[in-house]
Amino acid sequence: MFTLHPRLAADTVVLGDFPLSQLLLMNDASYPWLILVPRRADIREVHELSDADQLQLIRESSWVSERLALQLQATKMNVANLGNMVPQLHWHVIARFEGDPAWPKPVWGQLPAEPYTDEELLETLHILKSALPVDGRIGLNWAL
């Protein structure tokens, strides 16, 4: 049975579900940072997913990346799968901008996370809902 890793649960806000993945918002207001977590038990690596699930993960991450890049006019989209700290398979999708706090370096380990204030979180959710509308083609269902 799928359960979200405790570290991911502590560091994120659950936004909704795709057919395969749970969509999370990293609680760091420094970057528009989403995470996709396939809802499959005991999966650590992409190659452990079925072929169909691998393709679906690519579809979901590509859709999120494209929509965020367009909505936010990002300089670069960073999509990564590390798993060094959290073994559960999860994909980071981060909109990057020249001049953001870590630019041009990776976001990991550069600065402490800046948690969203309640107002910032509401504004960010509004922006994300505009960028990532409910879409029958991709199957995003918002939890909020």
C-alpha positions in Angstrom: 0.0 0.0 0.0 1.2 3.5 -0.9 2.1 5.8 2.0 4.0 9.1 1.6 7.4 9.2 3.1 7.4 11.1 6.5 10.0 13.6 5.3 7.9 14.4 2.2 4.8 14.7 4.3 6.5 17.1 6.7 8.1 19.3 4.0 5.2 19.6 1.6 1.6 20.5 1.0 -0.5 17.9 -0.9 -2.1 19.6 -3.9 -3.8 16.7 -5.7 -3.5 13.5 -7.7 -2.7 12.5 -11.2 -3.6 9.0 -12.4 -0.1 7.8 -11.2 1.4 10.5 -8.9 0.5 12.6 -6.0 1.3 16.2 -6.6 3.1 18.1 -3.8 4.2 21.6 -3.2 7.5 22.0 -1.4 7.1 24.3 1.6 9.9 26.7 0.4 8.7 30.0 -0.9 12.1 30.7 -2.5 11.2 28.6 -5.6 8.1 27.3 -7.4 8.9 23.7 -6.5 6.6 20.8 -7.1 7.1 17.1 -6.5 5.5 14.1 -8.1 5.4 10.9 -6.1 4.1 7.8 -7.9 1.5 6.1 -5.7 3.2 2.7 -5.8 4.4 0.9 -2.7 8.1 0.3 -2.1 9.4 2.0 -5.3 12.8 3.6 -5.1 13.8 4.0 -8.8 12.1 4.8 -12.1 13.2 1.4 -13.6 11.2 -0.4 -10.8 8.0 1.1 -12.3 6.1 -0.8 -15.0 6.6 0.4 -18.5 3.1 2.0 -18.5 3.9 3.7 -15.2 7.2 5.0 -16.5 5.5 6.6 -19.5 2.7 8.1 -17.3 5.3 9.6 -15.0 7.0 11.2 -18.0 3.6 12.5 -19.2 2.7 14.0 -15.8 6.1 15.6 -15.2 6.2 17.0 -18.8 2.7 18.5 -18.4 3.6 20.1 -15.1 6.9 21.4 -16.4 5.3 22.8 -19.6 2.4 24.5 -17.7 4.7 26.0 -15.1 7.2 27.3 -17.6 4.5 29.0 -19.6 2.5 30.4 -16.6 5.6 31.6 -14.7 7.8 32.4 -17.7 10.6 30.4 -16.1 14.2 30.8 -17.3 14.7 27.0 -16.9 12.8 24.1 -15.6 14.8 21.8 -13.3 13.4 18.2 -13.2 15.3 15.8 -11.0 15.1 12.5 -9.2 17.7 12.2 -6.5 16.4 10.3 -3.6 19.6 10.5 -1.5 17.7 11.8 1.6 14.3 10.3 0.8 14.4 6.8 -0.7 10.8 6.9 -2.0 10.7 7.6 -5.7 9.8 11.3 -6.2 10.5 13.8 -9.0 11.2 17.4 -8.4 9.9 19.9 -10.9 11.3 23.4 -10.1 10.8 26.6 -12.0 14.1 28.5 -12.0 14.8 32.1 -12.8 17.9 34.2 -13.3 18.4 35.9 -10.0 16.6 33.4 -7.8 18.3 32.7 -4.5 20.4 29.8 -5.8 20.8 30.7 -9.5 22.6 29.2 -11.4 23.4 26.4 -8.9 21.0 23.6 -7.9 18.5 24.5 -5.2 19.6 21.7 -2.9 21.7 22.7 0.1 22.2 26.3 -1.0 19.9 28.0 1.6 17.6 27.0 4.4 14.0 26.6 3.2 11.7 29.7 3.6 8.3 28.3 4.6 5.3 29.9 3.0 3.3 32.4 5.1 -0.4 31.7 5.0 -0.9 34.6 2.6 2.0 33.4 0.3 0.6 29.9 0.3 -2.9 31.1 -0.7 -1.4 33.2 -3.5 0.8 30.4 -4.7 -2.1 28.0 -4.8 -4.1 30.4 -6.9 -1.2 30.7 -9.3 -0.8 27.0 -9.5 -4.4 26.3 -10.0 -4.3 28.7 -13.0 -1.1 27.1 -14.3 -2.4 23.5 -13.7 -6.1 23.4 -14.5 -8.2 20.3 -14.1 -7.5 18.6 -17.3 -9.3 15.4 -18.4 -6.4 14.6 -20.8 -3.8 14.4 -18.0 -6.2 13.6 -15.2 -5.2 16.1 -12.5 -7.6 16.2 -9.5 -7.0 19.0 -7.0 -7.2 18.1 -3.3 -7.6 21.7 -2.2 
